[in-house]
Amino acid sequence: MKSPVSDLAPSDGEEGSDRTPLLQRAPRAETAPVCCSARYNLAFLSFFGFFVLYSLRVNLSVALVDMVDSNTTAKDNRTSYECAEHSAPIKVLRNQTGKKYQWDAETQGWILGSFFYGYIITQIPGGYVASRSGGKLLLGFGILGTAVFTLFTPLAADFGFGALVALRALEGLGEGVTFPAMHAMWSSWAPPLERSKLLSISYAGAQLGTVVSLPLSGVICYYMNWTYVFYFFGLVGIIWFILWICLVSDTPETHKTITPYEKEYILSSLKNQLSSQKSVPWIPMLKSLPLWAIVVAHFSYNWTFYTLLTLLPTYMKEVLRFNIQENGFLSAVPYLGCWLCMILSGQAADNLRARWNFSTLWVRRVFSLIGMIGPAIFLVAAGFIGCDYSLAVAFLTISTTLGGFCSSGFSINHLDIAPSYAGILLGITNTFATIPGMIGPIIARSLTPENTIGEWQTVFCIAAAINVFGAIFFTLFAKGEVQN
């Protein structure tokens, strides 16, 4: 096993080196300034892009509560009475002008799940196109398409259940290309010793988008009606697209305002890592054990992530008998913790590599272990606390927060092992990682016919076991250097 602390000065062109060429040449060892730099401008613009992206993704889960006739959902009441009522029903005076639909629980499940059926299709094609043509336009039009489709959500709902399911699947198609496209762009923009910082800033927008959109969607529904949720976030997405097209370039070479010093810094740091091979090495990719280590970790992490995202609120409502939607801020707290953890862990990971000389592999392993085993422990704990709502919220928050460590672990390991094909690799791993969002809730529902605490303990233990397995598999077979 490789030592956690790698050599200070590997020889020039050394195959399998963890270190960037910047550390090998004293004149280039100093990084380009951060303030007003093109690479950090890209990080912050992509941050807001993923903020918009996740706002567009999760707003339906809040609006759907207002879209559905309460008499219909009452027929599907599965509330368990093991725990005492935590909160008395509150009579709320609110805007009721939005149209109501007769959709039962199964229909609502199809509407919410239809997004993933589109999302899973465009992962690998998105990575391939981005690696050949660049990620700027692909990412931009992916979010624009999702924003435009979101604007048509009220119209699709009027046409019926089938039209809304089709529209959500189309939104999934648009969002499916975004993460692979962004990974492909970072393969040309992120110096190796700044990858954790830049990518954690970029992808942390997704968590903050969840933090803001959950309570904000509730406020919009309360004071206006549910249709304005889709109009507001759709327009925000269009405004972001205009800024993205005007201010971003695919590579440092094509950027109009980048300084010569920053461009040279980025290009020199990546020159020994990018491949000149024109064809995509599909067979070596599929035979690569380090790639399958990321696949297993990504699948396992998302199983727990979607369990927390979709099932714990249901558990607290139907088993602990406290409706978390009564407090929009409380429902967003776990994602605020994850957002903060992503930003801080990205800084810590790069500092460990650049200043303390820890190897890339050691950092990716340790951060993945913390970000996967930690959430597993607190997910199991959430199932064994009985009827204590306060502890449930605390464990949910800790679990989701610790998951933020993975943003500097397996989540960006694609760029370590094959920067030239990072978009394609992320498309492959994210294809597998989308499956838990499609089947996880279905399996959980089948395991909880009576909604007892014991049944839910089984659900949480299965999710935790999958997460621990993924963490161990990644630790054993991951690599931190460019693969042949």
Disulfide bonds with the S-S distance in Angstrom:
Cys83-Cys387 1.88
